Amino acid sequence: MPALNRVQLIGRLGKDPESKFTPTGKKVSHFSLAVSQRWKTSGENKEYTEWVNIEAWGRLGEVCQEYLKKGSLVYLEGRLKTEKYEDKEGDTKYFTKVVALTLQFLDKKEKEEPVMAVDENAVDYEA
């Protein structure tokens, strides 16, 4: 049976990316992305922001660490991944994040800066 696990987001980073290395030596970067919706109801402007946790592996993670900062506007494609852990009381908790596969910077650039888009191969992140 065919399956599809794809997410497309445009949003702003809520904080600078944080990177670390796994025990196997692979680099992974984490950051949060704010995706906002705006609408009008009865002439009143409304806004809702969804916060999404993002994980970027390998070269894509390096690029995120090097070029992105809090407030950066990006287009991101990735896949959903749900993990579980046990809290201090022993209860099982679940959280969902997006594993980034493609990233494009949308901030306006200086004249001499190139537009950059980065694609990551699916084999470069941990399953």
Backbone as a ProteinNet text record, in pm:
[ID]
protein_1_A
[PRIMARY]
MPALNRVQLIGRLGKDPESKFTPTGKKVSHFSLAVSQRWKTSGENKEYTEWVNIEAWGRLGEVCQEYLKKGSLVYLEGRLKTEKYEDKEGDTKYFTKVVALTLQFLDKKEKEEPVMAVDENAVDYEA
[TERTIARY]
84.7	0	89.8	63	143.1	122.1	222.8	215.3	282.8	242	300.7	315.8	435.6	463.3	543.7	475.6	541.7	477.3	560.7	515.4	582.1	505.5	558.5	521.5	621.2	598.6	672.3	613.1	681.8	664.7	776.6	768.3	899.1	899.1	1017.8	1072.1	1204.9	1268.9	1239.7	1205.8	1177.8	1302.7	1411.8	1539.9	1650	1773.4	1886.8	1894.5	1934.7	1950.2	2055.8	2030.4	2126.2	2169.7	2300.7	2353.9	2423.8	2425.3	2500	2539.1	2625	2665.4	2606.9	2561.9	2511.7	2631.7	2610.6	2722	2793.4	2722.8	2785.9	2857.4	2855.7	2929.2	2850.4	2720.8	2640.2	2594.5	2594.7	2552.9	2402.8	2338	2194.8	2170.2	2085.4	2048	1899.5	1864	1725.1	1689.8	1566.8	1514.2	1362.7	1298.4	1153.3	1114.5	1002.2	952.9	813.3	792.2	661.3	588.8	475.2	392.8	262.7	241.8	128.1	18.3	-104.2	-222.1	-285.8	-330	-398.4	-531.4	-634.4	-765.5	-842	-953.4	-1040.2	-1172.9	-1220.7	-1352.7	-1423.6	-1537	-1615.2	-1529.4	-1443	-1358.7	-1238.5	-1223.5	-1111.5	-1004.4	-878.7	-768.1	-735.4	-721.6	-687.6	-562.1	-490.4	-368.6	-353.1	-308.1	-277.9	-142.1	-55.6	77.2	93.1	133.2	163.3	314.8	364.4	508.6	543.1	639.8	677.6	825.1	855.4	994.7	1054.3	1173.1	1239.8	1372.9	1406.7	1533.4	1597.2	1722.5	1793.5	1924.7	1951	2067.2	2175.1	2297.2	2408.5	2439.5	2463.7	2500.7	2388.7	2264.8	2152.5	2154.9	2186.2	2199.2	2312.6	2423.2	2536.8	2498.6	2426.9	2383.3	2288.5	2197.1	2105	2182.3	2278.9	2358.1	2436.2	2488.6	2574.9	2497.6	2383.6	2317.4	2187.4	2121.4	1993.1	2008.6	1915.4	1913.5	1768.6	1746.5	1612.1	1551.2	1429.2	1359.9	1377.3	1470.8	1490.4	1363.2	1328.8	1212	1257.5	1195	1236.1	1114.7	1137.6	1046.2	1111.8	1034.2	1089.9	1000.1	1061.2	989.9	1052.9	970.4	1023.4	919.3	945.2	853.2	825.6	709	673.3	741.1	784.4	842.5	795.2	737	689	779.3	822.7	908.8	841.6	887.4	831.5	944.2	908.4	1001.9	921.1	990.7	924.7	959.5	857.9	882.8	928.1	948.3	1000.3	908.4	778.5	682.8	668.5	739.2	731.3	621.9	553.6	449.7	512.9	457.1	505.8	446.9	533.4	494	537.1	459.6	489.1	505.3	594.3	605.9	637.2	585	603.1	688.8	777.8	864.7	868.3	929.6	948	1096.6	1130.2	1267.2	1281.7	1365.5	1380.4	1453.7	1402.7	1466.6	1510.7	1435.5	1466.2	1442.4	1531.4	1520.4	1555.5	1475	1505.4	1492.8	1594	1591.6	1502.7	1413.2	1320.7	1346.5	1439.7	1472	1528.2	1502	1560.3	1711.2	1784.1	1930	1993.6	2114.7	2195.5	2227.1	2261.7	2285.1	2391.8	2497	2606.3	2584.3	2481	2454.5	2371.2	2410.2	2330.9	2205.8	2105.4	1988.6	2031.2	1995.9	2043.4	1926.7	1933.2	1839.2	1921.7	1882.4	1958	1863.4	1902.7	1828.6	1913.2	1849.8	1920.3	1871.3	1962.4	1922	1862.3	1759.4	1689.7	1780.3	1886.3	1973.1	2065.7	2073	2166.8	2113.8	1990.5	1939.3	1912.5	1909.2	1884.9	1737.6	1708	1567.5	1503.1
-117.1	0	124.1	220.6	343.4	424.9	500.5	586.9	719.6	823.1	955.5	1021.3	1067.6	1139.8	1263.2	1372.4	1493	1614.4	1706.2	1829.9	1945.6	2050.9	2173.2	2288.4	2366.8	2476.6	2601.6	2716.8	2845.4	2913.1	2951.6	3015.4	3078.6	3131.8	3199.4	3120.2	3116.8	3046.9	3117.3	3038.3	3092.8	3111.8	3045.7	3060.4	3015.1	3047.2	3002.6	2850.6	2787.6	2642.1	2597.3	2482.9	2422.4	2290	2266.8	2145.4	2058.3	1928.9	1833.7	1716.9	1631.1	1511.6	1390.5	1293.1	1167.8	1083.5	976.8	888.2	828.3	819.1	765.7	873.6	999.3	1107	1186.8	1165.1	1241.3	1372.3	1479.4	1610.3	1628.7	1681.9	1710.9	1847.7	1926.7	2058.9	2058.8	2132.2	2145.4	2293.4	2325.7	2460.5	2454	2560.5	2567.8	2664.8	2635.3	2717	2766.4	2896.6	2955.9	2972	2905.5	2913.8	2983.4	3101.5	3184.8	3189	3195.1	3216.2	3347.2	3424.7	3551.2	3552.5	3608.4	3619.6	3731.8	3768.6	3872.9	3811.1	3846.6	3805.9	3929.8	3960.6	4079.1	4205	4216.2	4334.3	4337.4	4234.9	4229.2	4134.2	4179.5	4095.1	3992.9	3867.7	3759	3689.4	3626.4	3553.3	3432.4	3322.7	3201	3151	3116.5	3066.6	2924.2	2838.1	2698.7	2685.9	2628.6	2608.4	2464.7	2447.9	2316.1	2292.8	2178.5	2141.7	2078.9	2127.3	2083.8	2018	1913.9	1842.3	1833	1874.8	1870.3	1794.7	1698.1	1610	1642.5	1601.9	1607.8	1747.2	1757.1	1884.7	1987.5	1943.4	2035	2095.1	2014	2064.1	2163.8	2138.3	2231.6	2365.7	2361.7	2485.1	2563.6	2493	2559.2	2629.3	2558.6	2614.9	2738.3	2731.4	2838.5	2962.7	2944.4	3056.5	3103.1	3018.6	3057.9	3116	3202.7	3261.4	3289.1	3324.5	3357.8	3462.2	3437.1	3530.1	3502.2	3413.8	3380.8	3321.8	3364.2	3312.7	3201.5	3083.3	2969	2893.8	2827.3	2726.5	2593.1	2500.6	2374.1	2259.8	2154.9	2030.4	1922.1	1832.7	1724.9	1617.9	1536.5	1429.1	1433.1	1385.8	1378.8	1259	1279.3	1170.2	1185.3	1080.5	1081.8	993.2	1047.2	972.6	967.6	875.6	865	862.1	898.8	896.2	878.7	845.6	833.9	955	1017.5	1132.4	1084.4	1178.4	1146.6	1054.1	1061	975.4	838.6	815.3	687	679.3	791.6	793.6	806.6	738.2	747.1	871.4	954.8	1077.2	1067.4	1128.7	1129.4	1273	1293.6	1423.7	1403.8	1494.8	1487.4	1603.7	1575.9	1678.2	1658.7	1751	1741	1721.2	1616.7	1593	1662.9	1766	1847.8	1770	1781.3	1720.3	1824.7	1934.9	2044.2	2175.5	2270.5	2400.2	2508.4	2614.3	2728.8	2855.7	2941.2	3067.9	3165.1	3231.7	3326.1	3470.9	3494	3630.8	3705.6	3836.3	3918.3	3922.2	3907.1	3899.3	4029.4	4048.9	4158.2	4127.5	4228.6	4209.2	4104	4097.9	4005.3	3864.7	3846.2	3714.5	3629.8	3502.9	3416.5	3364.4	3328.5	3260	3115.8	3059.5	2925.8	2833.3	2716.2	2608.6	2483.9	2405.1	2285.8	2168	2059.1	1933.8	1832.7	1753.4	1651.3	1514.8	1420.7	1284.9	1217.3	1139.4	1074	977.7	928.3	832.5	899.8	1032.5	1102.1	1128.7	1093.4	1114.3	979.3	979.6	855.6	821.1	696.3	652.3	646.4
0	0	0	-86.5	-88.6	38.5	72.5	190.9	158.9	231.1	212.9	348.7	377.5	500.7	461.7	427.7	380	444.3	488.7	551.1	478.3	449.9	390.5	482.1	521.7	614.7	568.6	595.5	583.4	718.2	777.8	908.3	949.3	1070	1124.8	1242.8	1252.3	1362.4	1493.7	1595.2	1727.2	1810.4	1771.9	1840.7	1746.2	1780.4	1700	1702.8	1590.8	1590.4	1690.9	1753.8	1845.9	1786.2	1781.9	1720.3	1822.1	1791.9	1873	1783.6	1835.6	1764.2	1834.5	1755.4	1811.9	1854.1	1931.3	1968	1847	1733.1	1611.2	1530.3	1578.6	1512.7	1410.5	1398.2	1303.2	1368	1288.4	1339.2	1318.8	1421.2	1413.8	1475.7	1409.1	1458.7	1490.9	1596.5	1638.8	1646.5	1606.1	1623.7	1617.2	1661	1654.4	1543.1	1478.7	1368.5	1402.9	1393.4	1419.1	1285.9	1273.1	1152.2	1191.3	1137.4	1179.5	1074.5	1122.5	1038.4	1081.2	982.3	1012.1	938.5	1005	944	1012	950.3	1006.1	1044.4	1163.3	1209.2	1260.4	1201.7	1240.1	1239.1	1137.6	1124.5	1217.3	1300.2	1394.1	1340.9	1339.8	1295.9	1403.3	1361.8	1453.5	1402.3	1495.2	1457	1548.7	1489.1	1564	1517.5	1611.5	1578.1	1627	1536.5	1567.9	1576.5	1686	1703.8	1668.3	1578.5	1528.6	1559.3	1621.2	1646.7	1521.8	1482.9	1360.6	1396	1320.9	1337	1198.5	1184.7	1056.5	1074.8	987.4	999.5	897	926.9	831.7	782.4	651.4	590.7	606.2	597.4	616.1	756.3	855.6	992.5	1006	936.7	938.9	878	765.6	699.1	789.9	855.4	948.6	1059.2	1117.1	1225.9	1180.5	1058.5	1008.9	963.7	897.6	831.7	896	973.7	1029.6	1169.2	1204.6	1338.6	1374.5	1498.2	1544	1451.2	1404.8	1316.4	1168.4	1129.7	988.1	929.6	807.7	736.7	643.3	654.4	573.3	519.1	405.4	352.6	381.5	435.5	479.3	434.4	382.2	354.6	438.8	490.2	571.5	594.7	695.6	730	879.2	919.7	1060.9	1126.5	1249.6	1327.3	1471.6	1526.9	1664.8	1748.7	1862	1954.4	2089.8	2172.5	2306.8	2409.1	2532.8	2644.7	2772.3	2878.4	3008.1	3092.2	3152.1	3238.6	3376.9	3468	3601.5	3680.5	3651.8	3721.9	3656.3	3545.4	3476.6	3371.6	3346.4	3244.1	3106.2	3008.3	2871	2805.5	2750.2	2681.2	2534.9	2446.7	2304.4	2256.8	2159.7	2096.7	1948.7	1868.6	1724.2	1678.3	1584.4	1526.8	1376.8	1307	1162.9	1137	1063.6	1019.8	885.3	879.9	759.1	650.1	527.8	411.6	310.5	302	210.2	282.8	260.3	325.8	226	222.7	137.4	220	212.4	284.9	209.6	281.6	218.9	259	350.7	389.4	269.5	265.1	159.3	179.3	70.3	75.7	29	76.9	24.4	-121.9	-201	-344	-372.4	-290.9	-319.6	-261.6	-180.8	-123.3	-218.3	-240.4	-328	-257.4	-333.7	-279.6	-256.6	-142.1	-110.6	-81.9	-142.3	-112.8	-87.6	9.8	46.3	51.4	-14.2	-7.2	67.2	150.5	227.2	183.7	164.1	130.8	252.1	230.4	341	418	356.8	425.8	526	528.4	615.6	755	784.9	917.7	982.4	1114.3	1186.9	1183.7	1167.4	1159.1	1294.5
[MASK]
+++++++++++++++++++++++++++++++++++++++++++++++++++++++++++++++++++++++++++++++++++++++++++++++++++++++++++++++++++++++++++++++

